[in-house]
Amino acid sequence: MRLFIPLSLCLSGCATTFDSTASDTTSPMAESCDAIARTVSPASSGQSNFYYRSDIVFSVTSGGEDAEISLVDSTGSAVSGAQWIDERVAPDEPLLVRFTPDEPLQAETAYTATLRYCAGSPSVTFQTSSLGKELEEPGQIEGRTFTMDLSAAKVVQPSGAAQVLLTLLDNDLSLQVDRVDGDTLDITVAPTRRGDGEQDTCVPTLDFSMDGNFAKAPAFDVGPVDVPFAVAGYTVMLYDAFSSATFAADGSYFAGGRMSGSVDARDVVIALDGRGVLPSDDPADLCSLLANHNLGCTPCRDGEPLCLDLEVANIEGSQVELDVEAVYDTDCHERCAASCDNSECDLGEDLAVCPS
């Protein structure tokens, strides 16, 4: 089984492919070439639910270094931004040409992106979704809890078998908005059991209160912070994690979520051991394979070059009836059965969950 599939190939099945023979001879870059371009983001021309904070991305089989992307709104006004080449692909795979707008796009607005490269100037027209519209009342999200099913999200980097990590997660994550104060959100994040949706009180909660994490409301940003995840009974830490998402105008859900950080390849091989996903149980082999896709490992906190970048997208939060309780220690809570065998838990034998 091949381990990691490049992003450009993962998405090309739903992307629009442009005919390289249909060159736009009016383009100053037009020349004879056999290049093939695909739109990666938006997924296809005509997409009507484009996320307003996303990049415009094309894959180009050749000539990508000299390609140019322009973006205009429905009135023909140019959208300013920065173009760059995403090198996180294998040497023999198409380049990813990205355009990052200087400011988020407008919600429910039509745009046209044009790629100028050696085979012509194909364009895609798309419309943003309603995400990005102002909250009807910012205070309405205070006290609400939203649950994220990360198994339904998509691994953007490094892709391929890393998606298995999400399917093996033991818990979902819930985010509770404790307070809204201007441009600051006070939030608590807790793991919740998939079976009944209740909080897993055996795992500590994470609390955030950072100035400016709601500065671009309705979008919010959190991090950096270390986030533990239980994967098939084994704890895998996402180090220096950053996350972001956008609340819907009525505050009933959030979407467009992304989470990124680094994971230790040693933890990954342990979590996936015996599942027929990895070619070996040597974390160095995993890093070597990633290096072939320009995604090599970087030094971990102990100095070993065995940490890899992980980025997850398409995270959504659905509102639920749940009051998240602050938990400060692992396996030490009156509703955590594992506390009974934890000699370091001060609650000791007084726990109601422990057998008498």
N, C-alpha and C positions, 0 to 999 in steps of 0.2 A: 504494500500500500504506500503510495507516495505521500510524504509527510505534509509539506506546505505548498499550496497552490497559490501562485501569484495573484494579487488582487485584480490585475487587469483581466486575467483569464476567468476568475470567479464571477466577474460581473459582465463579461462580454456576451454571455448568453442572452441577457435581457437588454443589451445596448443596441443602438442603431449603428449599422456599418455603412460607411460612405463609399461610393464607387470611386476608386482612384482614377478612373478614366474620365470622370466628369469634371475636369479641371476648369476653374474659372480663369480664363485667359486675361481677364481684366485685373487680376491680382498681381502685384509686383513680384510675388513669390512664386507664381505659377510656372512650372517647368515639367518636363516629362519625367515621371518617376512611377514606380510601382507601389508606392506607399498605400497603406490602408489605415483609415482613421475610424475610431469608434467613440461615441459619446458614452462616458462612464457615469458622469454626474452632470446633468440629469440622466436618468437611466435610459430615456428615449425621448425623441422629439414628441411634444404634446403632453408630457407629464404635467399633471395638474396639482400635485401635492408636494412640490419641491420645498425642502426645508430652508427657511430664509437665511440660515447661518452656514449653509454648505458652500464648499468650493465648486467651481465649474471645472470638470476634469474630462480630458480626451486622452485616449491611448493612440499612439502613432507608431507604425511599424518602422518608419525611417523618416529622417528630416525633422524629428521632433525638437532637436536642439535649436533650430531656426524658426520653429512655429510660433505663431502669435495668436492669442485669444483676445477677442473684444466682446464686450457685453453692453447692451443697450436696453432701456426699458421700452414700454409700449409707445411712448412719445418720441422715441428715437434718441433720447438723451443718453450720453455715454455714462457708464458706471466705472468709477476709478477703482483701481486695485493693483495687486502685485502678481506677476506671473513667475512661476518657477517650475523646475523639472523635478519630479518625484523619482528619486533613484532607488526606491525600495522595491526593485524588481530584479529578476535574474538577468544576467548579461544578454541572453538571447531572447528576452521578452520585450514587447513594445514599451517605449517610454511613456510615462504618464505626464502630460502637460497640464499644470494646474493654474487656475486663476482664483486668487483670494480677494474678494471685494474689500475695500478699505472700511466700509461700514456694512452691517447686516442689510440684506435686501428688504424691501417693503413687503408686508403680508398681502396676500390675495392680489398680486400684481403680475402681469405678463412681462417676460423678458426674452430676448433673443441673444444667444451666444454664437459667435462665429469663429471658426478655426481657420487661420490662414497658414497653409503649409505647402509643400512642393507639389502636391497633387490638386490643389484648388482651394476653395473657400466655402466649405459646407457650413450650414447653420442649423441650430436647433432652437425651437421656441418652446417655452415652458411657462408654467404659472406657479407661484408660491402658494403654500397652504395658508390657513388662517392663523397658524402659529406666528407670533410676533406682534399681534394686535395687543394694544394696552389692556391691562387687567381692568375689568369694570370697577373693581374696588379692591385695591391691594390688601386691605385688612381681611378680606374674605377668606384668604388661605390660612390665616392664623388658626392654629388648633387642628388643622386637617392632617390626615396621615395618608400617604400614598405608597403602595406596594409595587416593587419592580420585579418582574419575572425575568431574570437575566438569561435564563435558558432560551428565551425567545429573541434575545439580542443577537448581533452579528459581530464576530471577530474580524476587524479590519486588518490588523497586523498582529502576528505574522500570518494569520489565516490558516486554511487547511485543517490539520488535526487539532490545532489549538481550539477549534470550535467544540471539541469534545469536552474541554474543561468546563464549558458552560452547561453542557447537558448533564454533567456529573455533580453539579453544585447541590449540596444538601439543603440549602436554605434559599429563600428569596431575601430581598432587602426591603425594608420599609423606611420611609423618610417622613418624619413628623415635623411640621412647621410650628415651633414653640412660640415665636414672636416675630412680628414684622415691625421694624423701626427704620423708616426712611429707606436708605440704600443697604440696610443690613438685615439678613435673615438669621435668626437663631434656630438651628435645626438639630434633631437627634436622629441618628441612623441606627437601625437595629436589624438583626437577622430574624426572619420569621419562618416558621415551619411550613413546608409546602402542603402537608397533609390537612392541617386545620386552619392555617393562616395566623396562628397565635405566635406571639413573640417567643423566641428561643432565649430563655433567661439564663442559659448556661454560658452564653457568649456576651462579653462586654459590649455596651453601646458606644457609639462615637458621637461626640457633641461638637458642634461648630457654631462660632459666633465671630465672623470676620467682617470688619468694615469694608463695604463696597462689594460684597458678594451678590448684591441685588442691584448694583448700580445701573445695569442695562436691563432693568425689568421690562418685560416679564421673564427674561432669562436670568439664571443664577449660576454661579460658579463656586466650587468648593475645592480646597486643596492648597498645598500638598499635605497628604496624610497617609499613613500606612493603614491599609484595610485588609483584615483577615477574611479568608473565604474557606469554608469547609468543602473540600472536593473529595467525594467518595470516602469520607471519614478522615481525611488528612487535611491539615491546615496549610493552605498556600497563601502567602502574604503578597499583596500588591503594594509595592513600595512607592512612596512619593506619588500617590495617586492624585490626579486631577479629574474632576467631573463637572459636567455642565448639562443643562437642560432648559426647557422653556415651558412656562405655565400657559395653559389655554386661557383665553380672555375671561371665561367664567370661573376659572380656578378649579375646575372639576378634575383635571388631570394635567400631567406634563408629558412632553415628548421631545424628540430630537436629542435625547440624552447621549452623551459620550463619556467614556471613562478611560483613562490611560495611566500607565505607570510601568513598573518593571517587576518581573517575577524571576525567581531563582530557578535556573534550569534543573538544579538538583531536586527542588520540590516538584517540578513538573514530571520528571521521570518517575518519582515515587508515586505520585498521584495516578499516573497512567500505567503503572507497572501491571503487566499481565493482560492488558486489554488489546494487544495486537495493533497498537497505533504507532508506536515508536520502533525504529529499526534496531535499537539497542537500549540498554539501561545505563549507558554512559552519558552524562550530561554534556561532556565535551563533544560527543558525536552530534548531539542536537545542535550545539552552537556551530559546528563545522558545516552542517547542512544549511543552517540559516545564513551562514556567510556566503554561500553560493547564490543567495537571493538578495545580497547587499543588506542583510538584516542580522549581521553578526552580533554576538553577545558583548556586553560591556562589563566593567568591573562591578562586583557586588560590594556591599559595605565591608566585607572581610578582605577585599582586595582581589578575590578570585574572579577572573573574567568569564563569569557564568550566568550573568543576568541578561534577560532579553526584554525588549520593549513589547508591551501588550496594549492594544487599543481596541475598545469595544464600542460599537455604535448602535443606533436604533433602540435605545433604552427608553421605555415608557413607564410612567407611574400612574396607576389607577387608584382612585380614592377608595378607601376602605374604612370600616368602623373599627378602629383599633387605637387604644391609648398606650403609647409606648412608654415603658418605665425605664428609668436610668439604671443600668447594671454596670458595676465597676470592676468586678473580678470574674475570672473564668471558673466555672463549676463552683460557684458559691452564692446561691440564691435560694430562698425558701421554696421556690417552685421549680428548682432544677434538681432532678433525681441524681445526677452525677455528683452533686455536692456531698452525698452521703458517704462516698468513698474518698473524699478529699480531706486529708488530714490537716491541711492548711486553712480550711474554711472555718472561720470563727463561729459560724452558726451551729456547727457540730450536730449533735443528735436531736436538737430541738426542731429540726426541719420536719414539716408536716409530710413531705413526700417520702421520708425515710421509714422503713418498716420498724415497727415497735419491738 
